[in-house]
């Protein structure tokens, strides 16, 4: 049986795959974790782990906005790939 793929990671999977906590979440700041899956390093930005309903809603909006900006900037030097 294989583990989760990139598209179906849950909170427990992220905990298990974490190699480093880059920043713990607080107020409107998301938690940042470096994970390793399938030999690939990635950063998980989590607004909802410790937050209120407001933070979860605002976090979802901010995450979608950031993803759209990163997708538009794909191919430019120094821009991370969106998974």
For each residue, the residues with C-beta under 8 A, 3 or more apart:
1:
2:
3: 13 37
4: 8 9 10 13 37
5: 8 9 37 38
6: 9 37 38 42 83
7:
8: 4 5
9: 4 5 6 13 14 17 37 44
10: 4 13 14
11: 14 15 49
12: 15 16
13: 3 4 9 10 16 17
14: 9 10 11 17 18 33 35 44 46
15: 11 12 18
16: 12 13
17: 9 13 14 35 36 37
18: 14 15 21 33 34 35
19: 34 35 36 41
20: 33 34
21: 18 24 31 32 33 34
22: 32 33 34 43
23: 29 30 31 32
24: 21 31 50
25: 29 30 31 46 47 49 50 51
26: 29 50
27: 55
28: 55 58
29: 23 25 26
30: 23 25 45 46 47 59
31: 21 23 24 25 45 46 47 49 50
32: 21 22 23 43 44 45 46
33: 14 18 20 21 22 43 44 46
34: 18 19 20 21 22 41 42 43 44
35: 14 17 18 19 41 42 43 44
36: 17 19 39 40 41 42
37: 3 4 5 6 9 17 40 42
38: 5 6
39: 36
40: 36 37
41: 19 34 35 36
42: 6 34 35 36 37 83
43: 22 32 33 34 35 80
44: 9 14 32 33 34 35
45: 30 31 32 63 66
46: 14 25 30 31 32 33 49
47: 25 30 31 51 55 56 58 59 60 62 63
48: 51 55 56 59 60
49: 11 25 31 46
50: 24 25 26 31
51: 25 47 48 54 55 56 59
52: 55 56
53: 56 57
54: 51 57 58
55: 27 28 47 48 51 52 58 59
56: 47 48 51 52 53 59 60
57: 53 54 60 61
58: 28 47 54 55 61 62
59: 30 47 48 51 55 56 62 63
60: 47 48 56 57 63 64
61: 57 58 64 65
62: 47 58 59 65 66
63: 45 47 59 60 66 67
64: 60 61 67 68
65: 61 62 68 69
66: 45 62 63 69 70
67: 63 64 70 71 82
68: 64 65 71 72
69: 65 66 72 73
70: 66 67 73 74 79 80 82
71: 67 68 74 82
72: 68 69
73: 69 70 76 79
74: 70 71 79 81 82
75: 79
76: 73 79
77:
78:
79: 70 73 74 75 76
80: 43 70
81: 74
82: 67 70 71 74
83: 6 42
